[in-house]
Amino acid sequence: MQQFLEQNAEAIENYDFMDDSEKAGFENKFQAFARANKAEIGTFLPEAEFYDDLIPVIYNSFYNDREWEDFFVSEVETMIRIFIQDPEKDEDGVDNFSKLESMGLSKLTEGPFGKKLLSLLIKQIDHSDPYISHKFLALVANYWISSLPDASAIDKLKSKLSDSNWQIRWLAHAGLTSPVIREHTGDINIPFSDKVKYFLRNYFGDPNKPKR
């Protein structure tokens, strides 16, 4: 595994800058290697020096492959656990939730196990830490639910429409009133005062940028 990474270090590092044909070529190469070394992938990759650069390669290669469901479930569970254990920003100003977002979760909604991954995120919306709960609500409302209008996600957002925090109510409303979701929910109203606060969010706080 280490030998493969070292031999392809330049391609991994420059993957985001490749054109479509170059990306497809490297993805095919990585897929062949990964399928032949699947047992090693799950234990080795998270510790690999090039892992962050490999994430988009892995996701584009296997997001639609049912055989990789356990790998992706483990990935999401691990990133959730890391963020909950240490939700503060690191020395570079990046918190562990940003790393979770960067995993390409919206891409995974297109795969056959998207609902299972979504269920892991939904559970955290009821986390006892309001900051953590807020972050996961924003992730589900802004990205996941419009791509994967799952009934459990819709019900969870509906339950937040009466929350005492106006920012939580706003996020739930925003997620439920996206064009795709509106087909399942119809019109949903929100207090006029919440609209005013969102308009003046530089003063009242941006619901999409929760603070501890």
N, C-alpha and C positions, 0 to 999 in steps of 0.2 A: 504493500500500500504506500509506504513512505517513498519507495523508489518511483512509483507511478507519479506521485505528487511532485517529486523533485524533477523528474524528466519533463513534466508538463507545467512547471511553475510559471513560465512566461505566458502560456495560453490561458491558464487559470487567472492570472493577474489582469490580463487584457481582454477577458471574455466580454465585458460590458461594451468594449469598443469595437468588437468584431461586427462584420456585416452578417446578414441572415444566413448566408451559405456557409460562412466560416463557423458561426455558432452551431449550425446543424451538424457540421463535420465533427466538431469537437464533442458535441453532445452524443453523437453516435459512438465515438471512441470511448467516451466515459461510460456510456450505457453498457457496452460490451465488457469493459473492465469491471464495472460494478456488479453486473450479473454473475460474473465468474468469481467474485470475491465478496458476495453479499454478507456472509457471516462476519467478515472483518469490518465491513463498512460501518455498521451500527455502533461498534465499540471504539473504532479508531478515529473516525472522522471528527467527532466533537472535540477531540484533543489535538487535531492536526493544525499545524502552523497556518495552512492555507484555507482553513475551514470557512471563514467568513467570505472569502472570495469564491469558494466552491458552492455556496448556498444557491445562487441563481442557476448554476449548472445542474445541480441535483433536482431543483424544483421543476425546471423546464423539462428535464429528462424523465421524471417519474411521477409528476403530479397526477397523471391519469392512469397509473399502473396499480391495479388492486394489490399486487404482490408486495407493494411498498407501503401499504397502509400502516402496519405496525411501526415502521420506521418513522413515518410522519406523525403518528399519534405520540410516539415517544419524544420526538423533537418538540412538539407543541407543549407537552406536559413538562418537559425539562425547562423550556424557556419561561413558562408560567411560574414554575417553582423558583427559578433564579430571580425573576422580577419580584416575587412576593417576599423572598428572603432579603433582598436588598433593592428596594425601590428608589433609592437615592441616586442622583446623578454621579457618574464617575469623574475622574480628573479631566476628562476631555469634554465634559458637559453633556455626555450621552448616558441616559439611564437604560436599564436593562429592558424596559418596555420598548424603547426605540429599536433595540435589537430584535425583539419579538415582532415588531411591525415590519422590519426589514426582511423577514424570512419569506416574504412574498405570499402572505396568507390569502390575499385576494385571489391569487392564481389557484390556490388549492380549492376554492369554492367550485371550480369547474370540474374537479376530480370526483371519483365515485365515492370518496369517503369524506366529502366536505361537511356533511351533516354531523358526522362523528366529531370532527375537529371543532365545529361550531358549538357543539354541546359542551366542550371543555371551556370555551370562552364564556358561555352563558352562565355557567356555574359561578364564575368569579364576579359576576355582576352583583351577587348577594354577599360578597366578602365583607367581613366585619370592619375592615379599614375603609373609610369613605373614599380615600384617595385611590386605592386600588380598585374599588368598585366602580368609581367614576371613569378610570382609565379604560377598563374593559367594556363599560357601557358605550363609551365613545368609539372604541374599535368596532364593536358589533353594529352600532347605529350608523356609523359613517362608511363602513366598508363591506362588512359581511352580509348584512340583511338585504341589501339591494341586489346582491349577486346570488343570494341563496335565501329566498323568502320562506324560511322554515316556520312552521306553526309555533314551535316552542320559543323561537326568538321573538316572533310577533307578540305572543302572550306575555313574555318577560318584559318587553318594552311597554306594552299596555299597562302593566302593573306599576310602571314607574311614572306614569302620567300624573299621578296624584302625590308624588313624592314632595316632601317639605322643601327640598332644595330646588330652586327655579332652574338651575343649570341642568339638573338631572331630568326635570320635566321637559326642558327644551331639547335635549339630546334624544329622548324617547320620541318626542313629537317629530323631530327632524327625520329620524329613522323610519317612522311609520307613515310619513307623508311623501316619501320618495315615490316617483311615478310607478315603479314596479310593485311596491307594497300597497299603494293606494287601491289597487285592484282587489286586494284581499281585505282591506280594512274600511274602505269608504272614507268620508271626511272625518277628520279628528280635529277638534278645536283645542286651543291653548289659551290661557288667560292673556288678556291684552297687556297686563303688566309685565308678563314674561317677554312679550314682543318688544316692549319698550326697553327692558333691561338688555336684551340681546342687541338692540340697535345701539345702546350705550355701553356695549361690552368692554370698551376700553376703560370704563369706570367701574362697572359692576363685575367684570371678569368674564373671560371667554370660556364658554362651556367646553370647547374643544381643547382647552389648555388648563386642566385642573391643577390646582396647587395644594401642597400639603399644609 
